[in-house]
Amino acid sequence: MTATTDTPSLAELQRRAAERAAARAGGTDRLRGHIVCDGLVRIFKTDGIEVVALQGLDLVVDRGELLAIVGASGSGKSTLLNILSGLDVPTAGITRVAGVDLLTMSAKRRLRYRRHMVGFVWQQTARNLLPYLTAKENVELPMRLARRRVGSRAQELLEMVGVGYCADRRPAQMSGGEQQRCAVAVAVANDPEVLFADEPTGELDEATAGEVFGALRTINAELGVTIVVVTHDAQVSSQVRRTVAIRDGRTASEVRRSARVADDGSHELVTEEYALLDRAGRMQLPAAFVDTLALRERVKLNLEPDHVEVRRGDGDK
């Protein structure tokens, strides 16, 4: 695929994705709540010890959205991705993807869900592609397993993500970035509702990571597939409309980006960060705020006409 000089803006890609998503949903009135988590809990038991990985997490992702999830190691973001993709089972709470209840799903339905409803891209390139198949054969494999007509779709998807020239190459004959872009094509071969990607650029340099994320944005815009990316890559998280941060098993904050017209007529990207409230009214203060003000154990809250003031509770000691 030949790169063009007129690269679509973030706003244009979002518009295209929204249009494709509306077409997939059968109308704009069905766009919201493609992924819904309400009070999601996941508890692991090891040698009699319980580890709570997710502690009542709330999240709503719109149909056709391209969302980034960030968080420190152990925050619960990979656990969330595994549950949403059907690789793990929630302990409690509400978890729905495209109307499918993941909490009550049987093992047979879960397998069908993974084959037909979702696609997945791993960080490790070796996990995404079979080494003895060409790129085209790797993309065709999910369609053959599902007994779907292959036709020209495999080649079209490879072209869409910019690696059509790799159709007859095996993974060992491709670079890491080419392998990951092929993996994106494999993940959407069966036209899934949602694509999940766990650190898809984690093993790549900055330039190559940009190419892989560009492939994800193209799939989102051209096919209307909802995409959720777990990442540590600031370059990736800065190129999506919404980035959600998870801390200690709960959604803690989110960054929203939108395009607007400045006073001089130019277009600019506006970034705003929000803390998130759960249903019980709980909110996690940003760690930087807590450290800067040396907040410990308790704080004082003052209700003002248009805001809530948070102060140190030193006076109570």
C-alpha positions in Angstrom: 0.0 0.0 0.0 1.4 3.4 -1.0 1.3 6.0 1.7 -0.5 9.3 0.8 0.5 12.8 1.9 -3.0 13.6 2.9 -3.2 11.7 6.2 -6.7 11.8 7.7 -6.9 13.8 10.9 -8.0 12.2 14.2 -11.4 13.9 13.8 -11.9 12.6 10.3 -11.0 9.0 11.4 -13.4 9.3 14.3 -16.2 10.5 11.9 -15.5 7.6 9.5 -15.5 5.0 12.4 -18.8 6.4 13.7 -20.4 6.1 10.3 -19.2 2.5 9.9 -20.3 1.7 13.4 -23.8 3.1 12.8 -24.1 1.0 9.7 -23.0 -2.1 11.6 -25.5 -1.4 14.4 -28.4 -0.6 12.1 -28.8 3.0 13.2 -27.3 5.6 15.5 -29.8 4.9 18.3 -27.9 1.6 19.0 -24.4 3.0 19.2 -24.0 3.3 23.0 -22.9 0.6 25.4 -21.2 -1.8 23.0 -19.0 -2.9 26.0 -20.5 -2.5 29.5 -18.8 -3.3 32.8 -20.7 -2.5 36.0 -19.2 -3.5 39.3 -16.9 -6.0 37.6 -15.0 -8.2 40.1 -12.2 -10.7 39.4 -10.7 -12.7 42.3 -7.9 -15.2 41.9 -7.2 -17.9 44.5 -3.7 -19.2 44.8 -2.7 -21.6 47.7 -5.6 -20.4 49.8 -4.8 -16.7 49.2 -7.3 -14.5 47.5 -6.0 -11.7 45.2 -8.6 -9.2 44.0 -7.5 -8.1 40.5 -10.6 -6.1 39.7 -12.5 -4.3 42.5 -15.9 -3.2 41.2 -14.7 -1.8 37.9 -17.1 0.3 35.8 -16.6 1.0 32.1 -18.8 1.8 29.0 -17.3 1.8 25.5 -19.4 3.0 22.5 -19.8 1.0 19.4 -17.1 2.0 16.9 -14.9 3.6 19.5 -11.1 3.3 19.6 -10.2 3.3 23.3 -6.8 3.1 25.0 -6.5 1.6 28.5 -3.4 2.5 30.6 -2.2 1.6 34.0 0.8 0.4 36.0 1.8 -3.3 36.2 -0.7 -5.1 38.4 -3.5 -2.5 38.0 -5.8 -5.0 36.4 -5.8 -3.8 32.8 -4.7 -7.1 31.3 -7.2 -9.0 33.5 -10.0 -6.8 32.1 -8.9 -7.4 28.6 -8.8 -11.2 29.1 -12.3 -11.1 30.6 -13.7 -9.0 27.7 -12.1 -11.2 25.1 -13.5 -14.4 26.6 -10.1 -15.7 27.8 -11.0 -15.4 31.4 -14.2 -15.5 33.5 -15.4 -12.7 35.8 -16.1 -13.5 39.4 -19.1 -11.1 39.8 -20.7 -8.0 38.4 -22.1 -7.2 35.0 -20.0 -7.7 31.9 -21.6 -7.4 28.4 -20.0 -7.2 25.0 -22.3 -6.6 22.0 -25.2 -7.7 24.2 -23.5 -11.0 25.2 -23.4 -11.7 29.0 -19.9 -12.9 29.8 -20.7 -13.8 33.4 -23.3 -16.5 32.6 -21.8 -17.8 29.4 -21.2 -21.6 29.0 -17.8 -22.9 27.9 -19.3 -23.8 24.5 -20.8 -20.4 24.0 -17.5 -18.8 25.2 -15.6 -20.7 22.5 -18.0 -19.5 19.8 -17.8 -16.0 21.2 -14.0 -16.0 20.8 -14.2 -17.3 17.3 -16.9 -15.1 15.9 -17.4 -12.0 18.1 -13.9 -10.8 19.0 -10.4 -10.6 17.6 -7.2 -10.4 19.6 -3.7 -9.2 19.0 -1.0 -10.2 21.5 2.2 -8.3 22.3 4.4 -11.2 21.4 4.5 -11.4 17.6 5.1 -15.2 17.8 1.7 -15.7 19.4 -0.3 -14.1 16.6 0.9 -16.0 13.5 1.6 -19.6 12.6 5.2 -19.8 11.5 4.6 -22.4 8.7 1.9 -20.4 7.0 2.2 -17.3 4.7 0.6 -14.0 5.8 -2.3 -14.7 3.4 -2.8 -18.2 4.7 -2.7 -17.0 8.3 -5.5 -14.5 7.5 -7.5 -17.2 5.7 -7.2 -19.7 8.5 -9.9 -18.2 10.9 -12.3 -18.0 7.9 -11.7 -21.6 7.0 -12.2 -22.8 10.6 -15.5 -20.9 10.7 -16.4 -22.4 7.3 -16.8 -19.0 5.8 -16.1 -18.1 2.1 -12.5 -16.9 1.7 -12.6 -15.2 -1.6 -10.4 -12.1 -1.8 -10.9 -10.9 1.7 -7.5 -12.0 3.1 -5.6 -10.0 0.4 -8.0 -7.0 0.9 -7.3 -7.0 4.7 -3.5 -7.2 4.2 -3.7 -4.3 1.8 -5.8 -2.3 4.2 -3.2 -2.6 7.0 -0.4 -1.8 4.5 1.3 -5.2 4.1 -0.3 -6.6 0.9 3.2 -7.2 -0.4 3.8 -9.7 2.4 1.0 -12.0 1.3 3.3 -14.9 0.2 5.9 -14.4 3.0 6.1 -16.5 6.2 6.5 -14.7 9.5 10.3 -15.4 9.6 10.5 -13.4 6.3 8.8 -10.3 7.8 9.9 -7.6 10.3 8.2 -7.4 13.7 6.1 -4.5 12.5 5.0 -6.3 9.4 4.1 -9.3 11.6 2.0 -7.2 13.9 0.1 -5.6 11.0 -0.6 -9.1 9.6 -1.8 -10.0 13.1 -4.3 -7.1 12.9 -5.6 -8.5 9.6 -5.9 -12.0 11.1 -7.8 -10.6 14.1 -10.5 -9.1 11.9 -10.7 -11.9 9.3 -14.1 -13.1 10.6 -15.5 -9.5 10.8 -15.7 -9.4 14.7 -17.7 -6.9 16.7 -14.7 -5.9 18.8 -10.9 -6.1 18.5 -8.7 -6.3 21.6 -5.0 -5.6 21.5 -2.7 -6.2 24.5 0.4 -4.0 24.2 0.6 -4.5 20.4 3.5 -2.1 20.0 5.4 -3.2 23.2 8.2 -4.9 21.3 8.6 -2.3 18.5 10.5 0.9 18.0 8.7 4.2 17.8 8.4 4.4 14.0 7.3 0.8 13.6 4.8 1.2 16.5 3.3 4.1 14.7 2.7 2.0 11.6 1.0 -0.8 13.7 -1.2 1.7 15.4 -2.0 3.3 12.1 -3.2 -0.1 10.9 -5.5 -0.3 14.0 -6.9 3.2 13.2 -7.5 2.2 9.6 -9.4 -0.9 10.6 -11.4 1.1 13.1 -12.3 3.8 10.6 -12.9 1.6 7.5 -14.7 -1.3 9.1 -16.3 0.3 12.2 -14.8 -2.3 14.5 -14.7 -1.3 18.2 -11.1 -1.5 19.3 -9.7 -1.6 22.9 -6.0 -1.3 23.2 -4.0 -1.9 26.4 -0.8 0.1 26.2 2.1 1.7 28.0 3.0 3.6 24.8 2.4 7.3 25.2 2.4 7.7 21.4 -0.5 5.3 21.1 -2.6 6.6 24.0 -2.2 10.2 22.7 -3.8 9.3 19.3 -7.2 8.1 20.5 -10.3 10.1 21.5 -10.4 8.6 25.0 -7.8 7.1 27.3 -9.0 5.3 30.5 -6.6 4.8 33.3 -7.0 1.8 35.7 -5.6 1.8 39.2 -5.9 -0.8 41.9 -8.6 -2.7 39.9 -10.9 0.3 39.2 -11.2 2.9 36.5 -9.5 6.0 38.0 -9.4 8.7 35.4 -9.8 9.3 31.7 -8.4 11.7 29.1 -10.7 13.0 26.3 -9.5 14.5 23.1 -11.6 16.5 20.7 -10.9 18.7 17.7 -12.1 22.3 17.6 -11.7 25.4 15.5 -9.5 28.1 17.0 -10.2 31.8 16.8 -7.8 32.1 13.8 -9.7 29.4 11.9 -7.1 26.7 12.4 -8.0 23.3 13.9 -6.6 22.3 17.2 -6.7 19.2 19.4 -8.1 19.8 22.9 -7.1 17.4 25.7 -9.0 17.3 29.0 -8.4 15.0 31.9 -11.2 13.8 34.3 -11.4 11.8 37.5 -14.1 9.1 37.4 -16.9 8.6 39.9 -18.3 5.1 40.4 -22.0 4.5 41.3 -21.2 4.9 45.1 -19.6 8.3 44.5 -16.1 7.1 45.0 -13.2 8.8 43.2 -9.5 8.2 43.0 -7.3 11.3 43.3 -4.4 11.3 40.8 -1.3 10.0 42.4 0.6 13.1 41.5 -1.9 15.3 43.4 -1.7 13.0 46.5 2.1 13.1 46.5 2.4 16.9 45.9 0.0 17.8 48.7 1.2 14.9 51.0 -2.3 13.7 51.5 -2.5 10.8 54.0 -5.3 8.7 55.5 -8.0 11.4 55.6 -8.9 14.7 53.8 -11.3 17.5 54.4 -14.0 18.2 51.8 -15.7 21.6 51.4 -18.7 21.9 49.1 -18.6 25.2 47.1 -21.3 26.5 44.8 -19.6 25.0 41.7 -16.9 22.7 42.9 -15.7 20.5 45.8 -12.5 21.5 47.6 -10.1 18.9 49.0 -7.8 19.8 51.8 -5.3 17.9 54.0 -6.8 16.6 57.2 -3.8 17.4 59.3 -5.9 19.4 61.8 -7.7 16.2 62.9 -4.5 14.7 64.2 
